């Protein structure tokens, strides 16, 4: 295990310790109740079940719980009058469970208390801090959900809206500065390109997941016969979904429909993932030249293809 991996593991473990303290997981009962985090989660699933009943085996699979542990939780809920058990009407070998009125009322109180607790947490933060917090949480959820089941992450590709162009400049500057050491001059270059974007003759697309932008590409006018693919970007949290390929396909389709005969792009050889997308889309390398960006050696490349 290298030092970078060890540092990342340490950071994740530190976050886990911090957040479990924030939400009170370490207390005997969640939300000042006699029930643990796992027990409250079981109540949540039962309260939100379709038809308000769940087969016990399905509940165990949903939460990935040990069968004996879940059985003890359900037995406690039944003893407390929160839950009723009965045989499945279509398969007598199976048992279904549902919340009683008392169980539904108990969950409603806990649910309200949790919303109030989170509301109090947000009240102590500025609007910008609240936005950063929720965006970060959304990113964590998206990345980990994608890692467990990539096909379940839906996305949309749409034209740019107000605010998107600023996001494009910000994310290019932030991501390439962090990953490659490119500085303010590169961010200013992206800002100049964005400033040249003319919706009357150019086109752009923003990829979005759960209402948040996660990618971009633009098809811009180079000359009467040539279009230029510009500012392809996919957020790290959204990589592996095929978004880069889809964005490039959208750009190529638009260029053809607009009557261009050729399309070109400028990139750098260090952007390996992007280069693979370009090669798969039929682009070939025309020229390359050594250069320097913020004290970092780079190789500028021009790629193109016929349409």
DRENKOLLO-324210 format. One record per residue (C-alpha): residue number from 0; residue in one letter; x, y, z. Coordinates in Angstrom, 1 decimal. Example, Ala and Ser with C-alpha at 12.3 -4.5 7.8 and 13.67 -1.06 7.14 Angstrom:
<recs>
@n 0, res a, px 12.3, py -4.5, pz 7.8
@n 1, res s, px 13.7, py -1.1, pz 7.1
</recs>
This chain:
<recs>
@n 0, res x, px 0.0, py 0.0, pz 0.0
@n 1, res x, px 1.5, py 3.3, pz -1.1
@n 2, res x, px 1.6, py 6.5, pz 1.0
@n 3, res x, px -1.1, py 8.2, pz -1.1
@n 4, res x, px -3.5, py 5.3, pz -0.5
@n 5, res x, px -2.7, py 5.3, pz 3.2
@n 6, res x, px -3.4, py 9.0, pz 3.4
@n 7, res x, px -6.7, py 8.6, pz 1.7
@n 8, res x, px -7.7, py 5.8, pz 4.0
@n 9, res x, px -6.8, py 7.9, pz 7.0
@n 10, res x, px -8.9, py 10.8, pz 5.7
@n 11, res x, px -11.9, py 8.7, pz 5.1
@n 12, res x, px -11.7, py 7.1, pz 8.5
@n 13, res x, px -11.3, py 10.5, pz 10.1
@n 14, res x, px -14.4, py 11.7, pz 8.3
@n 15, res x, px -16.4, py 8.7, pz 9.5
@n 16, res x, px -15.4, py 9.3, pz 13.1
@n 17, res x, px -16.3, py 13.0, pz 12.8
@n 18, res x, px -19.7, py 12.5, pz 11.1
@n 19, res x, px -20.8, py 9.6, pz 13.3
@n 20, res x, px -20.2, py 12.0, pz 16.3
@n 21, res x, px -22.1, py 14.8, pz 14.5
@n 22, res x, px -25.2, py 12.7, pz 13.9
@n 23, res x, px -25.1, py 11.0, pz 17.3
@n 24, res x, px -24.5, py 7.4, pz 16.2
@n 25, res x, px -22.2, py 6.8, pz 19.2
@n 26, res x, px -25.0, py 7.5, pz 21.6
@n 27, res x, px -27.0, py 4.6, pz 23.1
@n 28, res x, px -30.1, py 5.6, pz 21.3
@n 29, res x, px -30.6, py 7.6, pz 18.1
@n 30, res x, px -32.4, py 10.9, pz 18.3
@n 31, res x, px -32.9, py 10.5, pz 22.1
@n 32, res x, px -34.9, py 7.3, pz 21.5
@n 33, res x, px -34.3, py 3.8, pz 22.9
@n 34, res x, px -33.4, py 2.6, pz 19.4
@n 35, res x, px -30.1, py 2.2, pz 17.6
@n 36, res x, px -29.2, py 3.6, pz 14.2
@n 37, res x, px -29.8, py 0.2, pz 12.6
@n 38, res x, px -33.2, py -0.1, pz 14.3
@n 39, res x, px -34.2, py 3.3, pz 13.2
@n 40, res x, px -33.2, py 2.4, pz 9.6
@n 41, res x, px -35.4, py -0.7, pz 9.8
@n 42, res x, px -38.3, py 1.5, pz 10.9
@n 43, res x, px -37.6, py 3.8, pz 7.9
@n 44, res x, px -37.7, py 0.9, pz 5.4
@n 45, res x, px -40.9, py -0.4, pz 6.9
@n 46, res x, px -42.5, py 3.1, pz 6.9
@n 47, res x, px -41.6, py 3.6, pz 3.3
@n 48, res x, px -42.3, py 0.1, pz 1.9
@n 49, res x, px -44.6, py -0.2, pz -1.0
@n 50, res x, px -48.0, py -1.4, pz 0.3
@n 51, res x, px -46.5, py -0.8, pz 3.8
@n 52, res x, px -45.5, py -4.4, pz 4.2
@n 53, res x, px -42.2, py -6.2, pz 3.5
@n 54, res x, px -41.1, py -9.8, pz 3.4
@n 55, res x, px -38.6, py -10.3, pz 6.2
@n 56, res x, px -36.0, py -11.9, pz 3.8
@n 57, res x, px -36.3, py -8.9, pz 1.4
@n 58, res x, px -35.7, py -6.5, pz 4.3
@n 59, res x, px -32.6, py -8.4, pz 5.3
@n 60, res x, px -31.3, py -8.3, pz 1.7
@n 61, res x, px -32.0, py -4.6, pz 1.4
@n 62, res x, px -30.1, py -3.7, pz 4.5
@n 63, res x, px -27.5, py -6.5, pz 4.2
@n 64, res x, px -28.1, py -7.6, pz 7.8
@n 65, res x, px -27.3, py -10.8, pz 9.5
@n 66, res x, px -30.6, py -12.9, pz 9.6
@n 67, res x, px -30.3, py -13.5, pz 13.4
@n 68, res x, px -29.6, py -9.8, pz 14.1
@n 69, res x, px -32.6, py -8.7, pz 12.1
@n 70, res x, px -34.8, py -11.3, pz 13.8
@n 71, res x, px -33.9, py -9.9, pz 17.2
@n 72, res x, px -34.7, py -6.4, pz 16.0
@n 73, res x, px -38.1, py -7.4, pz 14.7
@n 74, res x, px -38.8, py -9.4, pz 17.8
@n 75, res x, px -38.1, py -6.3, pz 19.9
@n 76, res x, px -40.3, py -4.1, pz 17.7
@n 77, res x, px -43.1, py -6.7, pz 18.1
@n 78, res x, px -42.7, py -6.7, pz 21.8
@n 79, res x, px -42.8, py -2.9, pz 21.9
@n 80, res x, px -46.0, py -2.9, pz 19.9
@n 81, res x, px -44.4, py -1.3, pz 16.8
@n 82, res x, px -44.6, py -4.2, pz 14.4
@n 83, res x, px -46.9, py -7.0, pz 13.4
@n 84, res x, px -45.8, py -10.2, pz 11.8
@n 85, res x, px -47.9, py -12.5, pz 9.6
@n 86, res x, px -47.6, py -15.3, pz 7.0
@n 87, res x, px -47.3, py -14.2, pz 3.4
@n 88, res x, px -50.6, py -14.8, pz 1.6
@n 89, res x, px -48.9, py -16.1, pz -1.6
@n 90, res x, px -46.2, py -18.2, pz 0.1
@n 91, res x, px -46.8, py -19.6, pz 3.6
@n 92, res x, px -43.1, py -20.3, pz 4.1
@n 93, res x, px -42.4, py -16.6, pz 4.1
@n 94, res x, px -43.1, py -14.0, pz 6.8
@n 95, res x, px -44.2, py -10.4, pz 6.1
@n 96, res x, px -43.9, py -7.6, pz 8.6
@n 97, res x, px -45.6, py -4.2, pz 8.8
@n 98, res x, px -45.7, py -1.3, pz 11.2
@n 99, res x, px -48.6, py -0.9, pz 13.6
@n 100, res x, px -50.2, py 2.5, pz 14.2
@n 101, res x, px -47.9, py 2.8, pz 17.2
@n 102, res x, px -45.0, py 1.9, pz 15.0
@n 103, res x, px -45.9, py 4.4, pz 12.3
@n 104, res x, px -46.4, py 7.1, pz 15.0
@n 105, res x, px -43.0, py 6.3, pz 16.5
@n 106, res x, px -41.3, py 6.6, pz 13.2
@n 107, res x, px -43.0, py 9.8, pz 12.4
@n 108, res x, px -41.7, py 11.3, pz 15.6
@n 109, res x, px -38.2, py 10.1, pz 14.9
@n 110, res x, px -38.3, py 11.4, pz 11.3
@n 111, res x, px -39.5, py 14.8, pz 12.5
@n 112, res x, px -36.8, py 14.9, pz 15.1
@n 113, res x, px -34.1, py 14.1, pz 12.6
@n 114, res x, px -35.3, py 16.8, pz 10.2
@n 115, res x, px -35.2, py 19.3, pz 13.1
@n 116, res x, px -31.7, py 18.1, pz 14.1
@n 117, res x, px -30.4, py 18.6, pz 10.5
@n 118, res x, px -32.3, py 21.9, pz 10.3
@n 119, res x, px -30.5, py 23.1, pz 13.4
@n 120, res x, px -27.1, py 22.1, pz 11.9
@n 121, res x, px -27.9, py 24.0, pz 8.7
@n 122, res x, px -29.0, py 27.1, pz 10.7
@n 123, res x, px -25.4, py 27.5, pz 11.9
@n 124, res x, px -24.1, py 27.7, pz 8.4
@n 125, res x, px -24.1, py 30.4, pz 5.7
@n 126, res x, px -26.0, py 29.9, pz 2.4
@n 127, res x, px -22.6, py 29.2, pz 0.7
@n 128, res x, px -21.6, py 26.8, pz 3.4
@n 129, res x, px -24.9, py 24.9, pz 3.2
@n 130, res x, px -24.5, py 24.6, pz -0.6
@n 131, res x, px -20.9, py 23.3, pz -0.2
@n 132, res x, px -22.1, py 20.8, pz 2.4
@n 133, res x, px -25.0, py 19.4, pz 0.4
@n 134, res x, px -22.9, py 19.3, pz -2.8
@n 135, res x, px -20.2, py 17.4, pz -1.1
@n 136, res x, px -22.6, py 14.9, pz 0.4
@n 137, res x, px -24.2, py 14.5, pz -3.0
@n 138, res x, px -20.8, py 13.8, pz -4.5
@n 139, res x, px -20.0, py 11.2, pz -1.8
@n 140, res x, px -23.3, py 9.4, pz -2.4
@n 141, res x, px -22.9, py 9.5, pz -6.2
@n 142, res x, px -19.3, py 8.2, pz -6.2
@n 143, res x, px -20.0, py 5.3, pz -3.7
@n 144, res x, px -23.3, py 4.4, pz -5.4
@n 145, res x, px -21.6, py 4.4, pz -8.8
@n 146, res x, px -18.9, py 2.1, pz -7.4
@n 147, res x, px -21.5, py -0.4, pz -6.2
@n 148, res x, px -23.8, py -0.3, pz -9.3
@n 149, res x, px -22.7, py 2.1, pz -12.1
@n 150, res x, px -25.7, py 1.3, pz -14.3
@n 151, res x, px -28.1, py 2.8, pz -11.8
@n 152, res x, px -26.7, py 6.4, pz -12.0
@n 153, res x, px -29.0, py 8.4, pz -14.4
@n 154, res x, px -27.8, py 11.5, pz -16.1
@n 155, res x, px -29.1, py 14.0, pz -18.6
@n 156, res x, px -27.4, py 16.1, pz -21.3
@n 157, res x, px -28.8, py 19.5, pz -21.9
@n 158, res x, px -27.9, py 22.9, pz -23.4
@n 159, res x, px -26.1, py 25.4, pz -21.1
@n 160, res x, px -28.2, py 27.6, pz -18.8
@n 161, res x, px -27.4, py 30.8, pz -16.9
@n 162, res x, px -24.6, py 30.0, pz -14.5
@n 163, res x, px -23.2, py 27.0, pz -16.4
@n 164, res x, px -20.5, py 29.0, pz -18.2
@n 165, res x, px -19.1, py 30.2, pz -14.9
@n 166, res x, px -19.2, py 26.6, pz -13.6
@n 167, res x, px -17.2, py 25.5, pz -16.7
@n 168, res x, px -14.4, py 28.0, pz -16.0
@n 169, res x, px -14.4, py 27.2, pz -12.3
@n 170, res x, px -14.2, py 23.5, pz -12.7
@n 171, res x, px -11.5, py 23.5, pz -15.4
@n 172, res x, px -9.4, py 25.8, pz -13.2
@n 173, res x, px -10.0, py 23.8, pz -10.0
@n 174, res x, px -9.6, py 20.3, pz -11.5
@n 175, res x, px -6.6, py 20.9, pz -13.8
@n 176, res x, px -4.9, py 23.0, pz -11.1
@n 177, res x, px -5.3, py 20.2, pz -8.6
@n 178, res x, px -4.5, py 17.2, pz -10.8
@n 179, res x, px -1.8, py 18.7, pz -13.1
@n 180, res x, px -0.5, py 21.9, pz -11.4
@n 181, res x, px -1.8, py 24.2, pz -14.2
@n 182, res x, px -2.4, py 27.7, pz -12.7
@n 183, res x, px -4.3, py 30.9, pz -13.2
@n 184, res x, px -3.1, py 31.4, pz -16.8
@n 185, res x, px -4.9, py 28.2, pz -17.8
@n 186, res x, px -8.0, py 29.2, pz -16.0
@n 187, res x, px -7.9, py 32.6, pz -17.8
@n 188, res x, px -7.5, py 30.7, pz -21.1
@n 189, res x, px -10.6, py 28.8, pz -20.4
@n 190, res x, px -12.4, py 32.0, pz -19.5
@n 191, res x, px -11.4, py 33.5, pz -22.8
@n 192, res x, px -12.7, py 30.5, pz -24.7
@n 193, res x, px -16.0, py 30.7, pz -22.8
@n 194, res x, px -16.1, py 34.4, pz -23.7
@n 195, res x, px -15.9, py 33.5, pz -27.4
@n 196, res x, px -18.9, py 31.2, pz -27.1
@n 197, res x, px -21.6, py 32.5, pz -29.4
@n 198, res x, px -25.0, py 30.7, pz -29.1
@n 199, res x, px -25.9, py 32.0, pz -32.6
@n 200, res x, px -23.2, py 29.9, pz -34.3
@n 201, res x, px -21.9, py 27.6, pz -31.5
@n 202, res x, px -23.4, py 24.9, pz -29.4
@n 203, res x, px -22.7, py 23.5, pz -25.9
@n 204, res x, px -23.9, py 20.7, pz -23.6
@n 205, res x, px -23.9, py 20.2, pz -19.9
@n 206, res x, px -24.1, py 16.7, pz -18.3
@n 207, res x, px -26.2, py 16.7, pz -15.2
@n 208, res x, px -26.8, py 14.2, pz -12.4
@n 209, res x, px -29.4, py 14.8, pz -9.7
@n 210, res x, px -29.7, py 18.5, pz -10.9
@n 211, res x, px -25.9, py 19.2, pz -10.5
@n 212, res x, px -23.6, py 19.7, pz -13.5
@n 213, res x, px -20.9, py 17.0, pz -13.9
@n 214, res x, px -19.6, py 17.5, pz -17.4
@n 215, res x, px -19.4, py 19.8, pz -20.4
@n 216, res x, px -18.4, py 20.1, pz -24.1
@n 217, res x, px -18.7, py 22.8, pz -26.7
@n 218, res x, px -18.8, py 22.7, pz -30.5
@n 219, res x, px -17.5, py 26.0, pz -31.7
@n 220, res x, px -16.9, py 27.7, pz -35.1
@n 221, res x, px -13.3, py 27.5, pz -36.3
@n 222, res x, px -13.9, py 28.5, pz -40.0
@n 223, res x, px -16.4, py 27.9, pz -42.7
@n 224, res x, px -15.7, py 24.2, pz -43.1
@n 225, res x, px -14.2, py 23.3, pz -39.7
@n 226, res x, px -15.7, py 23.0, pz -36.2
@n 227, res x, px -13.7, py 22.8, pz -33.0
@n 228, res x, px -14.5, py 20.6, pz -30.0
@n 229, res x, px -13.7, py 22.5, pz -26.9
@n 230, res x, px -13.8, py 22.3, pz -23.1
@n 231, res x, px -14.6, py 18.6, pz -22.7
@n 232, res x, px -14.7, py 17.9, pz -19.0
@n 233, res x, px -16.2, py 15.2, pz -16.7
@n 234, res x, px -16.2, py 15.4, pz -13.0
@n 235, res x, px -14.2, py 12.7, pz -11.2
@n 236, res x, px -17.4, py 11.7, pz -9.4
@n 237, res x, px -19.1, py 11.0, pz -12.7
@n 238, res x, px -16.3, py 9.1, pz -14.6
@n 239, res x, px -16.9, py 5.6, pz -15.7
@n 240, res x, px -20.5, py 6.3, pz -16.8
@n 241, res x, px -19.7, py 6.9, pz -20.5
@n 242, res x, px -20.4, py 10.6, pz -20.1
@n 243, res x, px -17.3, py 11.7, pz -22.0
@n 244, res x, px -18.1, py 9.5, pz -25.0
@n 245, res x, px -21.7, py 10.7, pz -25.0
@n 246, res x, px -20.7, py 14.4, pz -24.9
@n 247, res x, px -18.2, py 13.9, pz -27.8
@n 248, res x, px -20.9, py 12.1, pz -29.8
@n 249, res x, px -23.3, py 15.0, pz -29.3
@n 250, res x, px -20.6, py 17.4, pz -30.5
@n 251, res x, px -19.9, py 15.3, pz -33.6
@n 252, res x, px -23.6, py 15.0, pz -34.4
@n 253, res x, px -24.1, py 18.8, pz -34.2
@n 254, res x, px -21.1, py 19.5, pz -36.4
@n 255, res x, px -22.3, py 17.2, pz -39.1
@n 256, res x, px -25.8, py 18.6, pz -39.0
@n 257, res x, px -24.4, py 22.1, pz -39.2
@n 258, res x, px -22.6, py 21.3, pz -42.4
@n 259, res x, px -19.0, py 21.3, pz -41.3
@n 260, res x, px -16.7, py 19.0, pz -43.2
@n 261, res x, px -14.1, py 18.5, pz -40.5
@n 262, res x, px -13.7, py 18.9, pz -36.7
@n 263, res x, px -10.5, py 19.5, pz -34.7
@n 264, res x, px -9.5, py 19.8, pz -31.1
@n 265, res x, px -6.6, py 21.0, pz -29.0
@n 266, res x, px -5.5, py 19.0, pz -26.0
@n 267, res x, px -2.5, py 17.9, pz -24.0
@n 268, res x, px -0.8, py 14.5, pz -23.9
@n 269, res x, px -1.2, py 14.2, pz -20.1
@n 270, res x, px -5.1, py 14.0, pz -20.5
@n 271, res x, px -4.9, py 10.2, pz -21.2
@n 272, res x, px -8.6, py 9.4, pz -20.6
@n 273, res x, px -9.7, py 12.2, pz -22.9
@n 274, res x, px -7.3, py 11.1, pz -25.6
@n 275, res x, px -8.8, py 7.6, pz -25.5
@n 276, res x, px -12.2, py 9.0, pz -26.0
@n 277, res x, px -11.0, py 11.1, pz -29.0
@n 278, res x, px -9.3, py 8.1, pz -30.6
@n 279, res x, px -12.4, py 5.9, pz -30.1
@n 280, res x, px -14.4, py 8.7, pz -31.9
@n 281, res x, px -12.1, py 8.6, pz -34.9
@n 282, res x, px -9.8, py 11.5, pz -34.2
@n 283, res x, px -6.2, py 11.2, pz -35.3
@n 284, res x, px -3.2, py 13.2, pz -34.1
@n 285, res x, px -2.1, py 16.0, pz -36.5
@n 286, res x, px 0.6, py 17.9, pz -34.6
@n 287, res x, px 2.3, py 18.1, pz -31.2
@n 288, res x, px 4.6, py 20.6, pz -29.6
@n 289, res x, px 6.4, py 20.9, pz -26.3
@n 290, res x, px 5.3, py 23.8, pz -24.0
@n 291, res x, px 5.2, py 24.9, pz -20.4
@n 292, res x, px 2.1, py 25.7, pz -18.2
@n 293, res x, px 2.7, py 27.3, pz -14.8
@n 294, res x, px 6.2, py 25.9, pz -14.7
@n 295, res x, px 5.0, py 22.4, pz -15.7
@n 296, res x, px 6.2, py 20.8, pz -18.9
@n 297, res x, px 3.3, py 19.9, pz -21.2
@n 298, res x, px 2.9, py 18.6, pz -24.8
@n 299, res x, px 0.3, py 20.5, pz -26.8
@n 300, res x, px -1.6, py 18.3, pz -29.4
@n 301, res x, px -4.0, py 19.0, pz -32.2
@n 302, res x, px -6.3, py 16.2, pz -33.3
@n 303, res x, px -8.9, py 16.1, pz -36.1
@n 304, res x, px -11.2, py 14.0, pz -38.2
@n 305, res x, px -13.4, py 14.2, pz -41.2
@n 306, res x, px -17.2, py 14.4, pz -40.7
</recs>
